[in-house]
Amino acid sequence: MAPQDEHINLNGKVAVVTGGNSGIGYTTIQMLCRKGVYMGARDEGRASAAIKKLEEEGLGGGSVHWLKLDLSSVSAAVAAAEELLQKETRLDILVNNAARQVPGPFEIDAQGLRDIMAVNHVAPFAFTEALLPLLERTAKEDGSDVRVVNVSSMGHTGVAPVTFASIEALNQDFGASFMNSVKTYGLSKLANILHIKNLQQRLKQRGVQITCIALHPGVVRTPATAGMMKLFPVLGWVAYRLAFSSADVGGNSILFAAAGKAVAEKRELYEGGYLVPTGKLVKPSASAQSTQLATELYVTSKKVVDELLDSAGRPRIAWYE
């Protein structure tokens, strides 16, 4: 764990970490515990067990609360955001960490979305956008340092889409083989970076001071990556132990983006940026730098979310444009 003097004072701050009941999400919550952290997770039993473990390990005077968050449903993700808006008067840090991993197959779900794109991009996109009023309110307070962090992956470099201007482009699938499922996963992780790029631009146009960052947390040993290694019974496990880093490495990468002093001191440098371990600002792929793709993705994602909320009889999100 990185020294605390490298991070801003977290006392009194409220954070949300999705997918926080295991892996790097769990480690991130452990590091952020100073006042209040919400663990966004679908399964109450797993979340409760993780929170109990965190409490036994010591929360440093903070607290952790379960937020029911089902990212397989856009409507449910927005409902979770609405619940948080009712419970809290501030939100300082949002970390979108939860994601579906490889291998596939990745199917079209009941929402009409490729399931991995729904979980990895569309639902987190809707969750984030629905929380913007609370994030903005917090950002207007004196001395605030509000941040939105999307956990992406270097896997985004393996795809180069021509467009995101339709739901068909959003739902693109590269095939059932392991390597092709990595590309489909990479497409969803590219979307995470483009969302950050577009969100930062829209916030700056509104004069809202929120720092938005995407990052690759490193190749980390987690329950999800351990499951993936079952596909490679011998060599896979050797590589897993030798080449994959501990969850602390991934957690520290996220913590730098969410609470690093360096980000606070040079905010404009990091706005809309992409980081690799630990805290190194680099350029992502050419596709991830495309303003056109970022705009297309926003327009398509917004249209999909509006239609799904309409069909569920739920109010639309007040979009920041």
N, C-alpha and C positions, 0 to 999 in steps of 0.2 A: 504494500500500500504506500502511495506517495506521501511525503510529508505534508501535514495540514497547512503549513505556512505557504504552500504553493497554491492554495485555494482561497477563494473569497470566504468571508464569514457566512456560514449557513444558518446561524441562529435566527429563528423566526421565519425562515423561508419554507415554502410549501412546494413539494415536487411530486410529479407523477412519473413512474417508470412502468412501461408496459412490458409484459412478459417477465415480471420480476421474481417469479417463484423458483427460478433455477438459473444456472449458467451465469453469464455476465450481467444479466438483469438483476439477479440476486446480489451479486457482488457490488453492483452500482448502488443499490438501495442501502446496503451495508455501509458504503462509504458516504452516502448522502445523509444518513440519519443524524440530524441535529435538532430538528423540530418535528416536521410532519412529512411523511412520504406516503403516497398512495401506490399500492402495488396493483397495477392493472392486470387482471388475470381472469380467465373464463371459469376455472374450476375452483369452487370455494374450498373444497377439502385440501387441495394442493396448496392453495394460497394460505390457508390457516396453518398448515403444517410448516410452511416456509416462514411465516410470521412468528410462530412459536420458536422456531430455531433461531431466528434473528434476535428475539427477545432474550433467549438463553445465552446467546453470544455477547449480548450487550449492545444497547442502542445509543449510548453516549448522550443520554438525556432526551433523545428524540422519540418518535413513535411511528409505527407503520400501520396502515389501514388498507383493508381490501376494497378495491373498486371493481365491481363486476363488469368485465370488459370482454365481450365476445367479438373478436375481429373477423369472424367468418360471416358476420352480418353487419352491413352498413347501418341499418336502422338501429341495431343494438349498440353499435359504437357511438352513435349520436345520442342515444338514450343515456349511455354512461357519462358522456360529456355533460348532459343536462343535469344528471344527478350531482356531479361535481360542482356545477354552477350553483346548485341549491345549497350545497354544504359549505363552500369556501368563499371567502371574500378576497382571496389573493391566490395567484399561482405564479411562482417564480421560475420553475424549471419543468419542462416537459421533455421526456426522453422516450421517443418511439423506438423501442428495442425489439418487441415481439415480432417474430417472423416464422413463416413456414420454410423448412429447409428442403434440400434435395434428399433422396431421389423422388421422382414422380411415381406414377403418372399424375398429371395435373388436369383435372376435369373442369368442365363448365358447370357452375353451381346453379342453385335455384334462382339466384339473382341475375343470371345471365352473364356472370363473370368467371374468368379462369380463376379457380379457387386460390391459387398462390398469389395472383395479382390482387384479389379481394383482400386477403389477409395481410399481405406485405405492403400494399400501397393504398388501395381505395378506401378501406375502412380506417387506417391510420390517418389518411388525408382528411376524411370527414371528421374524425375525432379531433384532430388538431384545429381544423377550421372552425368547428363548433366551440372550441375553447378560447378562440382569439379575443372575444370581449373581456374575459377574465384576465387573460395575459396582458391585454392593453391597459386595463384598469390598474394592474400592478405596476406596469412600466411607467405610468404617470406619477407614481409616488417618488418622493425625493430619495435619492440614493439607491434606486432600484437597479437590478441587473437581471433582466428577464431573458431566458434563453429557450430556444426550441432546438432539439437535437434529434436528427434522424440517423439511426444506425444502419448504414448501407454495407457495402462489401466491395472488395476489389473485383469480385465477380462481374461487376457492371461493365468492366472493360471488354468482356467477351462478346458483347452484342453491339450492333450499330444500326438501330432502326431508322428507316427513312422518314417515318411519320408516327405521331401519336394522335392523329386527327380523327380517329374513329374508334368505336368500341371494338371493332375487329382487330385494329392495330394493338389496342390495349390487351386484348385476349390472345395475342399471338402465342403459339406453342411451337417449339422447335423439334419436338419428337420425344419418344419414350425412352431412348437410350440414356445411360447415365450422363454422358457428356452433353447431350442435347437438353436434358433436364437442368443441367448447370446453366445453360444459356437462357432457359426460360426463367430460372431463378434470377439470373443476372439482369434480365429485363425488368423485373420487379425492383431490384436494387438500384438500377439506373433511375427508375421513377422516383425513388426516395431522394436522390440527389437533385433531380430536376424540380421536385416539389419545393425543396429548400431554396433553390435558386429563384424560383418564381415567387415564393412567399416573401423572401427577403426584399425583392424588388417592390412588391405591392405594399409592404409595410413602410418602406422608405418613402414611397409616393404619398402615403398617408401621414408621414411624419411621426410614425410610431417607432420608438427605440427598443426593438427586440432583436437580439442576436440569434440568427438562424445558422446552424452548422450541420453538415453531413460528415460522416466519418466511416472509415474502415477500421474496425476494432482490433484487427489482427486475426491470424488463423488460430483459433482458440479451442481448447478442450472443453466441450460442453456436453450435456446429455444428447443434444441434437446431433452434434458432429460425431459423437461416439456411436450413435445409431447408424449413421452413414457408413462408418467403417466396417459394419457387419457385411457389407457388400464385398469387402476385400479381406477375407479371414486371416491371412498371414501377413503379407507385406503391408496391408492397410494398418494393422495395429502397431507394427514397428514404426511406420511413418507417423502414426498418430502420436505415439509417445515421444518421438524424437523431434518432429517438426512443428507440432502444435503447442502453442503457449498455454499457460495457466489462465483461468478465468480472471485472476487479478490483473493480468496484462490488459485484457479487454475492458475490465472495469475501470482501470486507470485511464485508458484512452477515452472512455465516455466521460469520466469525471473531469478530465481536462477540458473537454468541450462544454460540459454543463456548469463547471464551477472554477475553472482555472483562472488564476490571477492574470496570467498573460493575456487572456482573452479580454478581460475587463480593462486592462491597461492599453490595449491596442484594438479596440472594438471594431473600428472600420476595416482593419486588416483582415479580420476573421469573418466579417459579415458575408453570409452566403458561401462560405468556404468549405473545402473538403480536406479532412485530416486523415493521416495515417499514423500508426503508433510511433512514439506517443506524443501527440500534439504537434506533429509536423504538417505544416500547410503545403499541400501540393496541388497540382492541376489534375482533375479527373480526366476521363476520356473525352475525346472531341465531342461525342454525342452528349455527354453530361454537361458540357459547356455551352450547348446550343440554346440560345434564347428562343428560337422558333419552336424547338421541341418542348421546351419548358412551358411555353404559352399554349401549345397544342394539348399537352398533357393536362394542364389546368382546365382548359375549356371542356375537354372530353370528360375528365373526372368530375367536374362540377355538374355537367349534364347528367351523367350516370347517377350521381348522388341525389340530385333533384328528383329524378324519375323514380328512384327507389324509395325516397321519403314520401313522395306523392302516393305511390302504390300502397305504402304502409299506413297512409293517413296521418302522417306526421308533418309538423311545420318544416318548411325549408330552412336551411342555414342562412343567416345574414352574411353574405359573402363580402369579403374585404377587397373592394376593387376601386 
